[in-house]
Amino acid sequence: MMGTEGQDMHSKDQTLLRIGSRESELAMKQTNMVKDALQKVHPNLKFEVVTMKTKGDKILDVALSKIGSKSLFTKELEVALENKVVDIVVHSLKDLPTTLPEGMVIGAITEREDPRDAVIMHPKYADCSLSILPKGSTIGEC
């Protein structure tokens, strides 16, 4: 979950919290999980999910790796947050850039639903950590 620096999520004046999200099935599942968790601890707040398509969602005819932009799935969400169209954004941590835009913070990280992630490496790297992989190594997900 991302917000802006200095943002008071416990403001008594705020009765509606607008949550920004991509429209994808996974994004909506994650967003609804966050919304449900927030509703449990803030029953007096109302929540509105504001969905949007990002550049990465719109480009369907080119491999995303060929585009090279680091914010393909986040820029529109960041702009909406900065312009106060939404109050917070829910997004997969794996897709966030390693350096957030100025003024943006990661406000919370939810508990992982399934912690059984695995790393599969070529046998020649069996005794190594990810940090020593050669420059240009490809790390993917399935």
C-alpha positions in Angstrom: 0.0 0.0 0.0 1.4 3.4 -1.0 0.6 6.8 0.3 2.2 10.2 0.4 4.7 11.4 3.0 3.1 13.0 6.0 -0.4 11.6 5.2 -2.5 11.1 8.3 -4.5 7.9 7.8 -6.2 8.4 11.2 -7.7 11.8 10.5 -11.1 12.2 12.2 -12.3 14.5 9.4 -11.9 11.8 6.8 -15.0 9.7 6.3 -14.2 8.3 2.8 -10.9 6.6 1.9 -10.4 6.3 -1.8 -8.2 3.3 -2.7 -6.5 3.4 -6.1 -6.0 0.1 -7.9 -5.3 -1.4 -11.3 -8.3 -3.2 -12.9 -6.7 -6.6 -13.2 -8.2 -9.6 -11.4 -5.1 -9.9 -9.2 -5.0 -6.2 -8.4 -8.7 -6.2 -7.4 -8.3 -9.3 -5.2 -5.4 -7.6 -3.4 -7.2 -4.3 -3.1 -10.3 -5.9 -1.7 -8.2 -7.8 0.8 -6.7 -4.5 2.0 -10.1 -2.8 2.0 -11.6 -5.6 4.1 -8.7 -5.4 6.6 -9.0 -1.6 6.8 -12.8 -1.9 7.3 -12.3 -4.2 10.3 -10.0 -1.6 12.1 -11.8 1.5 10.9 -15.5 0.6 10.9 -16.6 4.3 10.7 -14.8 4.9 7.5 -16.3 4.4 4.1 -14.2 3.0 1.3 -14.3 3.5 -2.4 -12.1 1.6 -4.9 -11.0 3.8 -7.8 -9.7 1.6 -10.7 -7.6 2.7 -13.6 -5.7 1.2 -16.5 -2.0 1.8 -16.6 0.3 2.0 -19.7 1.3 -1.6 -19.1 -2.3 -2.7 -19.1 -3.0 -0.9 -22.4 0.0 -2.2 -24.4 -1.0 -5.6 -25.6 0.9 -6.0 -28.8 4.5 -5.5 -27.6 6.5 -7.5 -25.1 6.8 -5.4 -22.0 10.5 -6.1 -21.7 11.0 -4.3 -25.1 9.4 -1.1 -23.8 11.8 -0.6 -20.9 9.8 1.8 -18.7 10.2 1.2 -15.0 6.7 2.5 -14.2 4.6 0.7 -16.8 2.1 -0.5 -14.1 2.5 2.3 -11.5 2.8 5.8 -13.1 -1.0 6.4 -13.4 -1.5 5.2 -9.8 1.3 7.5 -8.6 -0.2 10.5 -10.5 -3.6 9.8 -9.0 -2.1 9.7 -5.5 -0.1 12.9 -6.1 -3.2 14.7 -7.4 -5.3 13.5 -4.5 -7.7 11.6 -6.8 -7.1 8.7 -4.4 -5.8 8.6 -0.8 -3.9 5.3 -1.0 -2.8 2.9 -3.7 -2.7 -0.9 -3.4 -0.1 -2.5 -5.7 2.0 -5.7 -5.8 5.4 -5.0 -4.1 7.2 -7.0 -6.8 6.1 -4.5 -9.4 7.2 -1.4 -7.6 10.4 0.4 -8.6 13.2 0.0 -6.1 13.2 3.8 -5.7 9.8 5.4 -5.2 9.0 8.8 -6.6 9.8 11.7 -4.2 7.1 12.1 -1.6 5.7 8.5 -2.0 6.1 6.0 0.8 5.2 2.3 1.3 2.7 2.7 4.1 2.1 -1.0 4.8 2.8 -4.4 3.5 0.2 -7.1 4.0 1.0 -10.5 5.3 1.7 -13.0 2.5 -1.1 -15.3 1.8 1.2 -18.1 0.7 4.8 -17.9 1.9 6.0 -20.9 -0.2 7.7 -18.9 -2.9 10.8 -20.6 -4.3 13.9 -19.7 -6.1 15.1 -22.1 -8.8 18.6 -21.6 -10.0 21.0 -23.3 -12.4 23.0 -26.0 -10.5 26.2 -24.2 -11.0 24.8 -21.5 -8.7 23.6 -23.9 -6.0 25.9 -22.7 -3.3 25.4 -19.0 -4.1 23.0 -16.2 -3.3 21.1 -14.1 -5.7 23.4 -11.2 -5.2 26.2 -12.9 -7.1 24.3 -13.7 -10.2 26.1 -12.4 -13.3 25.1 -9.0 -14.7 22.2 -9.5 -17.2 20.8 -12.6 -15.4 17.1 -13.0 -16.0 14.9 -13.4 -13.0 11.3 -14.3 -13.8 8.1 -15.4 -12.2 5.5 -17.8 -13.2 
